[in-house]
Amino acid sequence: MLRFLKYLPLLFISFLHAQEEVVHSVYFEFDKYSLKPEQLKDAVNFIQSQDTTRIESIEIFGYCDDRGKDAYNFILSQNRANTIKNEFIKKGIKNKVIVTIEGKGRIMIDDDIIENIPEVRSKNRRVDVVLNLKPLPKIQMPGYYNSIQKKHVVGDRIYLENLLFDRGSSVLTSKSKSDLAKMAKLLLKHKNIEFEIQGHICCTPPYQKEAIDRHTGKRKLSHNRAEAVYKYLILKKIPKHRMSYKGYGNTVPLGKGSEYDRRVELVITKI
């Protein structure tokens, strides 16, 4: 009976990159190198189920059990490897991707194995299909920064330490304007960056997500803070199409104290 192992990912980590191998084993009947149609189909499905853009190469290794002479077993193991290779090529898998087709001969049984020898031998009558996969691209998670960086990813948050507000106020302080002016120069330099200006507040009851702006008397404080930054950046020649703004009320506290929650952040939306 031909049985298939589940995918076996092996991760090798080096200083340069992580290489992944996926090994799939196909088992043969004693002294046979032919397979039933459904068995061949399963072997092909193993390849087709992978992310083909990551397949760097395919290696095929044939093996035999410990019975018989070495010379015969090398031929048999090579024929088993060729059976798999021929089916792959027949199903459209490019020959240049298959870099190794090798019969390894017989696998000897360790002297200390005295139980289940027939089962051990059945597992040694096999072909191993080894996929060498290209490393996955490095995933960059959004980060928190206090200035514009040379490289950003969507979701990065830029938090200016001095872009804070007085309690109940949406008016930019002189210190806030000074830091925003520096930020505007960087934004003019990095013309590809688009962003959302997010306003925040602190110190309101849980059932009141927004606070009253003492300058307008309306419960739109975080919105007004974001809008104040938006209008200031427009004065500094930042194009409107690169910016949007929104108030988030008290829903995103930093956990550093109330004064740090009376803030505005820039969140990268497009690069």
Sequence and secondary structure as in RCSB ss.txt:
>XXXX:A:sequence
MLRFLKYLPLLFISFLHAQEEVVHSVYFEFDKYSLKPEQLKDAVNFIQSQDTTRIESIEIFGYCDDRGKDAYNFI
LSQNRANTIKNEFIKKGIKNKVIVTIEGKGRIMIDDDIIENIPEVRSKNRRVDVVLNLKPLPKIQMPGYYNSIQK
KHVVGDRIYLENLLFDRGSSVLTSKSKSDLAKMAKLLLKHKNIEFEIQGHICCTPPYQKEAIDRHTGKRKLSHNR
AEAVYKYLILKKIPKHRMSYKGYGNTVPLGKGSEYDRRVELVITKI
>XXXX:A:secstr
   B   EEEEEE SS EEEEEEEEEE  TT     HHHHHHHHHHHHTS GGGEEEEEEEEEE S S HHHHHH
HHHHHHHHHHHHHHHTT  GGGEEEEEEEEE    TT  SSHHHHHHHHSEEEEEEEE          EESS  S
S  TT EEEEEEEE  TT     HHHHHHHHHHHHHHHHSTT EEEEEE      TT  S  BTTTTBS HHHHH
HHHHHHHHHHTT  GGGEEEEE TTSS  SS HHHHSEEEEEEEE 
